[in-house]
Amino acid sequence: MTREVLKRTPATRDITNHFLHIAENNLDAGLRFVDAAEAAVQCLAEMPDIGARKRFRGGSYPNVRMWAVPGFRNYLLFYTATDSTLEVLRVLHARENYRRVLGPE
């Protein structure tokens, strides 16, 4: 079953910023990143359980999962899923402190 995909504004901004950073040195790689990120989101919409569960203090984001963008393993998709939707929260580089970014609000 394919879920409706909802991308939060920060996730869309993350993908754009990562594209710009990668494309500074290699436009083709930047374009491949965007394609890979979009394909990963569609894959997760069909099979959301493939990502690893993550827990955050304060419970700001219950039931969050994380999955690396295929071909760009340092870029991590953080999302939640229900029976009908997949919500992409953020797309962060592995060097970022995702616990701080996604921690208590």
VENRAGI-V312495 format. One line per field, one symbol per residue. ss: DSSP state (2 for helix, 1 for strand, 0 for the rest). phi: phi as a letter, one per 40 degrees, with the letter a starting at -180 (. if undefined). A space follows every 10 residues. Layout:
ss = ???
phi = ???
This chain:
ss = 0001111022 2222222222 2222202222 2222222222 2222220222 0111002220 0001111110 0111111111 1000111111 1110000222 22000
phi = .ccccbbcdc cccdccccdd cccdbadccc cccdcccccc ccccccbccc cccbbbcggc bcgcbbaccd gbccbbcbab abcbbbbcca bbcdcccccc cbcdc
